[in-house]
Amino acid sequence: MATFFVQAQDIKEGESLFKSDCSACHAIDRDVIGPALKGVNERHDEDWLISWIRNSQAMIASGDETAKQLFADHNNLMMPAFPSLTDDNIKSILAYVDDASKPAPAGEGAVGADGQAAGGASDDVSNFMFGGLIVVLIIAFLVILVLNRVIRTLDKIILRNQDAILEQAEEEEGESKGELFVAKVKALSKNKKLVFFVLLGVIIILSTAGWNTMWNVGVHQGYQPTQPIKFSHQLHAGVNQIDCQYCHSGAATSKNASIPSLNACMNCHNYVTASEKYNGEVSPEIQKIYNAIDWDPATRTYGDNPKPIEWIRIHNLPDFAYFNHSQHVTVAGVECQRCHGPIETMEEVYQYSPLTMKWCIECHKETEVNSKDNAYYDQLIAAHDKLKSGEKITAAVLGGLECGKCHY
């Protein structure tokens, strides 16, 4: 077997490509669906590996003995082709595999980092109302400043007379400094204009705070509960680029997006059991799936005691609000991120949008209707044409047989 010498490649690029294209079927030091890749650079030469990774099926079909033997040794499992990878891309992947195969220095452990996104609270108070309140406060503040100058002048005259009286009273009755302060406060409290504007400012501030609080009652933007399983959308939808509707299959066909069954999870996790940081052992979170569906990974058999996973709902509309996923996803062509935010970057999902009536109305005002090559609008126009020509049509023609028309 020819010896393969790893040239200096972009190991960082190779790591990224490995995680996105290879990690679902391969690990460095253990068999997953495909064989462990540790030492692959020594087992095969560079040109052979580049051809194999780009299109293994073509190599097997061409009669390459090494390719045929490798295919047979691994239960005739066909590796997908990667025609989009360049030679440099593949060399970078192999450089990363070679680097990851090296033993870690003594005492050095793997360090992981988790990202966290937080959602900010919504401030839906009308900009016009808020700006008006600020203007009123500024005017009130300026009036108070002017009145304070007048009050100070009057206070000086009053205090001159009062000082003489208070000094005499202090000598005669021994009044304390606290009593003197109270006397000055009482004198200021008799100024009705000052008291009026102070009370007006307090009322405006409290009213604004109260309105803002009441306006946001029931708005749960940023809500992020702890789920029974730490399912990472960043890993599945981001790194592995799994389409949203693979798990939430109801989004395109029904009112509800639906929660995926455990069978959908087992389509992958029947084989993918853990990442490299668990040293080949099943990760705790994947084990929770096995426990719920009563699956034994050692014997690869199902038991008779499955238990449902009690997921905590995050996005929840009031009972009086009707929302149909299929109308938005299939008819309008709205992307999931429009409402749910950058879901492919969330390690833990949280409510990204406020989901208020104002927010929905603003979206409906901005979103243009694209009726071109849209079956829904084609049927609608056809129905209108029939009505204009005098033909009779039934409610079923207008979608009256859809479950969501009656069942919320």
N, C-alpha and C positions, 0 to 999 in steps of 0.2 A: 504494500500500500504506500502510495506517495505521501511524503511528509508535507503538511501545510504550514507555511510560516505566516502568521498574522501580521499584516502591515499596519502602519499607524493609521487608524481610521477614527472617525468621530464616534467615540464610545457612547456619548450622551445621546446622539441621534440613534445609535443602534439600540440603546435601552428603550427609547420611546417607541421605535418601530417594533421591537420585540413584544412590548406590553400590548400594543394595539393589534398586531397581526399574528403573533405566535403563542402568547401566554395561555390562550384558551385550550390549546392542545399539547403544549410542551412545557416542561420545567427544566432547570439546569441539571439537578442531581437526582431526579426520580422520574419514573415513567408516569405519564398521565394518560391521555388518549394516544399520543405519540411517544416515542422513546425519549429518555433523558439526553440532553444535548451536551453534557459535560464530556470533553475530549473529542467532539465531533471534528474539530480542526485537524486532529492527528489521524483520525480514521479515514478521512477523504481529502482529496486535493481541492484546490480553490475552484478551478473551472468546473469540476463535477458538482460541487456544492451549489455554485451559482445556477447551473442548469437545472439541478434537482429542485431548488427552492422556487425558481421562477415557474417551472412546469414539470412536476414529477410525473404526471400522467403521460406526457409526451415521451419522456425517457423510458417509461415502462413499455409503452407501445412500440418504441424503436428497437426493443430487444436488449437494452443495456443490462448486462448480467447483475451488476451490483444493485441497480435499481430494482430489478425483479426480485432479487434475494431479500432486499430490505422490505419490499412490499409484502412478501410472503411471511417474513419473520414477525410482522405486526398485524396478523389476522386480516390481511388484504384490505386494511383501512386506507382509503384514498386521501391523500393530502391535497387540499385545494391549491389551484394555481395562483400566482401573484405576478401577473404580467406588468403591473404598474411599478414594481420595484426595479430600480436601476441597479447596475453592477455595484456602484458605490454604496447604494442603500444596503444591499445584501452583505457587502464587505463590512459595513458598519455593524450590522446585526451579528456577524460572526466574530467581530472584534469584541463586542459586548459579551457574547457567550464565553469567549476565551478569558476575558477579564473577570467575569462572574464565577468562572470555574476555579479561580485561584483561591486557596484557603485563606480565611480571614486571619489577620495578625492576632496573636494571643491576647486574650482579655478584651478584644474588640467585639461589640455586639451590634445588632441592627437597630437602627434608630428610625422610627417612623414619625411622620407629622400629619396632623389632621387639620383640615381647613374648616372654618365655621363661618357661616353667613348669618347675618342678622338683618332682620327687617326693621326698618324704621316705622314709627307710628305715623298714621295719616293725619294731615291737617287739612280738613275739607271746608274750613270756614271760608266764606266768600271773601275774595280779595278786596272787593269793593267795600264790604261791611267792615273788614278789618282795617282797611286804609282810612275809612271814615272815622272809626273809633280813635285811631292814632291822631288824626287831625284835631278831633275834639279835645283829646288829652293835651295836645300841644297848646291849643288856644287857651284852655283852662289854666295851664301852667304859666303862660305869659300873663294872663289876667291876675293870677295870684302874685306873680312877681311885682306887678305894678301896684297892686293893693298893699303888698307888704311894705313897699317904700313909703306909701302914705301912712300905713299903720305904724311904722317905726317912728315917723315924725310925731304922730299923735301920742305914741307910747312914751317918747322922751318927755313930752310936756306933762303927760299924766304921771309918769314915774318920778319926775322932779317933785311934784306935790306929794306923791305917795311915799317917796323916800324919806322926806322929812317926817311924815306921819309915822311911817314904819320904824324909823330910827327911834323916834320918841317912844313908840309902842314897845319896841324891843328893849329899850332901857327900862321902861316901866314894868313890862310884863315878861321880859326875857324870852321873846319868841325865837324859835330855832330857825336855822337856814332852810329847813324843809318847809316850814310854814310860810317863809318868805317866797319860796318857789311856787307853792300852791296859790299864794295870793296873786303872783304874776300870771299864772296859768288861768286863773279865774278872770283876770282882767282881759286877757286875750280872748277867752271864750265868749266874752260879751260882744266881740266884733262879729256881727251876723254875716257879713259878706265873706269873711275868711272861713267861717264855719260852713257856709253854704258850698263854697268851691271845694273844700276838703271833702265834704260828704259826697259831692257830685263825682269827684275823682275816684273815691272808694267804690261808689255804686257802679261806675263805668267799668272799672277793673274787675270787680266781682261778677258783673253781668257777662263780660267777655269770657272770663274763665268758665262760668257756668254754661254758657252757650256752647263753647268748645267741648266741654265734657259731655253734655247731652247729645251733641251732634255725633260724637264718636261712640255712643252706647251701641253695643252689638257689633262693632267693627273690630275684627281680630287680626288685623294685618301684623305679620311677624310671629303669629302663633306657631310654636314648634314643640309639639309634645314628644315625649320619649316613647318610641315604639317598642313592642316586644322583641323585635329582631332589628338589629342595626343594618338595615338595607341601604346601601350607598347608590344613589342615582348617579353620582359623579363617576363611579366605577363602571356601572352597567350602561347608562345612557351616554356618558362622556367618553371614557377610555375604550370600552368595548363597542360603543356606537350601536347599541340595541335600539331598534325603533320603538317609540312609546306604545304603539298599538300592538306590538308583540305581546305585551303583558296586559295592557288596558284595551282589549279587543273590542269592547262595547262602544268606544268613543266614536267610531265611524258609523255605527249601525243603530244605536239606541240612545235613549235619554241619558243613561248613566254610562260613565267610562268603564265601570266594573273593576273589582279587585281581582287580581289574577289568582287562580287556584294553585295549590301546591304542585299539581302535575306540571304546570308551566315552569315552575322552578326546577323540577326534577329533569326537565328536558336537557338542562345543562349540568346541574349538580348531581346527576347520576354518575358523572365522570369527574367533573371539576369539584374537588373536595376541599381545597385550601390553597392559600398562597405560600410562597417560599418561607415566610417568617414563622410558620408553624412546623417546619422541619418534617414535612410529609404527613403530619397528623391532621385529622379533620378539624377545621376551625370551629370555635364555639358557636358562632352564629349559624354556620351551615348545619351544625349538629342539632340546633333548634328546629330546623326544617325537617331533618330526619326523625327527630322525636315526635313532631306533630303528625307526620304522615306514617309513622311507625315503620321506618325503613332501616334495615340492618346493612350497613355498607360492607361488613365483613362477609356475610353470606349472600348479599345482594338480593334480599327477599323482603316482601312487605308483610307486616303483621296485621292483626285484626282489631287494633285499638287506636285508630287515628283520632286526633283532636284538632279542632280548628284553631288557627292563630287569631287572636283578638286584636286586630289592628285598630289604632285610634284614628278616627276621621279628622282631617285637618281642614279641608275646604267644605264649609257647610252653609247653605243659603237658608233664609227663613222659609217656613212652610208655605207662605203665600207667594213666594217667588218661583216661577217656572223657568227652568233652564234645560235645554235639550242639546247634548253634546253633538249628536249627528248633524243637526242643523248648522252648527258652527264649523264642525270639522269637514263634513262631506259637502254640504251645500255652499257655505261661505268660504271654505278653504282656509280657515283660520288656523295658524300654528299653535301648538300646545303652549309655547313660551309666551304667547300674547297675554294669557291669563295667569299661567303658573310661573312665569319668570324663567330665568336660566336654569331650568331643572337639571340639565346635564352637568352643572357645576356644583350641585348641592350634595354634600356628604350626608346631611340630614335635611329632609324636606320641611319647609315652612311656608306659611301663607304669604305669597309675594305681593299680591294685589289687595286693595281694600275690599273689593267685591261689593261696593255700595251701589245704590241705584244711580247716583250721580256719575260714578265711574263707568257703569254700563252705558248710560245715555251718551256720555262723551265719546265712548268707543263707537257707538252706533252712528253718531254724527260724523265721525272721521272716516269710517270704513266705507269704501265704495263698493257697490254691487257689481260684480263681474258676471254678466249673464251669458257671455260667449262660451259656447260648447259646454253649457251647464244643463244637465238633464232635467233638473228641477224646474228651471225657468223655461226650458223648451216645452215641457209638459204644461206649464202654467199658460204660456202663450197659445198653445194648441187648444187648451180648454176655453180660453177667451174667444178664439176664432170660431169655435163650435157654437158658443153662446150667441155671437154676433150673427151667425148664419141661421139661427133658429133651432139648432139641434139641442136635444136634451142630454144633459150629463148628470151623473150621479155624484154623491159625496165621495165615493171611493176614488173617483178620478182625481179629486183634489186632495188626496192623501187621507181620506177619512177612515182608512183601515189601519193606520199606524197606531200602535198601542199607546204612545204618548199623547194622542189626541184626547184621551179620556182618563188614563191612569197616570197620576203624578208620581 
